[in-house]
């Protein structure tokens, strides 16, 4: 709590999301890269690389149907698997 009595606002610069895609990895891997999200996420009208933003990682600009624009940095691209035993 600050001297003025106001509470701080929790913020983060990282968002982690996950999804289950029921398909063979070889069929979907090329779609789950940031510049390809507009191929399967209908809310995005355009996905494009932003050149010259970072020498360390890819940055992609997503333009949404509602006109909003966000730039997303590719920090990690990974896959995990799960085996279900009946």
C-alpha positions as CSV (number, residue, x, y, z in Angstrom):
1,X,0.0,0.0,0.0
2,X,1.4,3.4,-0.9
3,X,1.6,6.4,1.4
4,X,-1.5,7.9,-0.1
5,X,-3.5,4.8,0.9
6,X,-4.1,3.6,-2.7
7,X,-3.7,-0.1,-3.5
8,X,-1.3,-1.1,-6.2
9,X,-2.6,-2.6,-9.4
10,X,-1.2,-6.1,-10.2
11,X,0.2,-6.2,-13.8
12,X,2.1,-8.7,-15.9
13,X,4.0,-8.6,-19.1
14,X,3.5,-12.2,-19.8
15,X,0.4,-14.2,-20.7
16,X,0.5,-18.0,-21.0
17,X,-2.3,-19.7,-22.8
18,X,-2.8,-23.3,-23.8
19,X,-5.1,-25.3,-25.9
20,X,-5.8,-29.0,-26.7
21,X,-5.8,-29.7,-30.4
22,X,-6.9,-33.2,-31.2
23,X,-4.9,-33.9,-34.3
24,X,-1.6,-35.5,-35.2
25,X,1.3,-33.1,-34.5
26,X,2.5,-33.3,-38.2
27,X,-0.9,-31.9,-39.3
28,X,-1.0,-28.9,-37.1
29,X,2.6,-27.8,-36.2
30,X,2.9,-25.4,-39.1
31,X,-0.4,-23.7,-38.1
32,X,0.5,-22.8,-34.5
33,X,3.2,-20.3,-35.4
34,X,2.3,-16.7,-34.7
35,X,2.2,-15.4,-38.3
36,X,-0.1,-18.3,-39.2
37,X,-2.9,-17.7,-36.6
38,X,-5.0,-15.8,-39.1
39,X,-5.4,-19.1,-41.0
40,X,-7.4,-20.7,-38.2
41,X,-8.5,-17.9,-35.8
42,X,-11.3,-16.1,-37.5
43,X,-11.1,-13.1,-35.2
44,X,-7.8,-12.1,-36.9
45,X,-7.9,-10.6,-40.3
46,X,-4.2,-10.2,-40.8
47,X,-1.0,-11.5,-39.2
48,X,2.4,-10.1,-40.3
49,X,6.0,-10.0,-39.2
50,X,7.2,-6.7,-37.7
51,X,10.7,-6.1,-39.1
52,X,13.4,-4.4,-37.1
53,X,11.7,-4.6,-33.7
54,X,13.8,-7.3,-32.0
55,X,17.0,-9.0,-33.1
56,X,16.4,-11.7,-30.5
57,X,12.9,-13.0,-31.4
58,X,10.1,-12.7,-33.9
59,X,7.5,-10.1,-33.4
60,X,4.1,-10.5,-35.2
61,X,1.4,-7.9,-35.6
62,X,-2.2,-9.2,-35.4
63,X,-5.0,-7.1,-36.8
64,X,-8.4,-8.1,-35.5
65,X,-11.8,-7.8,-37.2
66,X,-12.8,-5.1,-34.6
67,X,-9.9,-3.0,-35.8
68,X,-7.7,-3.5,-32.7
69,X,-4.0,-4.3,-33.3
70,X,-1.5,-6.1,-31.1
71,X,2.1,-7.0,-31.5
72,X,3.0,-10.4,-30.1
73,X,6.5,-11.5,-29.3
74,X,7.5,-15.2,-29.9
75,X,9.2,-16.1,-26.6
76,X,8.6,-19.8,-26.8
77,X,7.1,-22.3,-29.2
78,X,6.7,-25.7,-27.6
79,X,4.6,-28.8,-27.7
80,X,3.7,-31.4,-25.1
81,X,2.0,-34.7,-25.4
82,X,-0.4,-36.7,-23.3
83,X,-1.1,-40.3,-23.4
84,X,-4.5,-41.5,-22.2
85,X,-4.9,-45.1,-21.1
86,X,-8.3,-46.6,-21.2
